[in-house]
Amino acid sequence: MMIKPQWQQLIACEAKQSYFKSLIKEVAKQRASDIPIYPAEDDVFNAFKHIDIAETKVVILGQDPYHGKDQAHGLAFSVQKGIKVPPSLVNIYKELTTDVAGFESPKHGCLTSWAEQGVLLLNTVLTVQQANAHSHAKLGWETFTEQVINALNEHNQGCVFILWGAHAQKKGKNINQDKHLVLAGPHPSPLSAYRGFFGCQHFSKTNDWLAKHDLKQIDWLLPQ
């Protein structure tokens, strides 16, 4: 699956910048050493393969990828089928169960069906070392994802930004709230979910906003 054209253009533009060149060089250097880096090289830009800038209805912004073996596959909070559902996603499912009628937690953690409907599952940082959370923070990914948010803010006709956790919320400060909806809350990790993530109703609020703007709502129910 190819990266969508508008995103291709943005990535090509950023690839010319010195920060991006040094970022990619450093990640490649680490991959060439004995340090496992996640997700796999081919999966780093997966979030940009399902929907283009204009087609994005919802942005769910997390922090950095899962750092366990075989977990991260380029969509924030998602894992491939057959991989144990991580604690943050278990909490997302708990919130969905109370917020969205008919939602039942699936036995898997694959959120691809959301991505296909227009949900950009994005982390602020796109790579990580195995068993070392935030190890690729400050390498330059934050600058890149800032450009992603800016592009959506400017060129998308109106979408919902769901910002979970302090890292994600920092990205929301320049979003035009006359055009877009911004929903901010604690990160769904077990460390912070009880500080206001549970009960946030971000999924139903998203669909209410989409309906008001004559956009097709997201079917949050996941195939079992």
Disulfide bonds with the S-S distance in Angstrom:
none
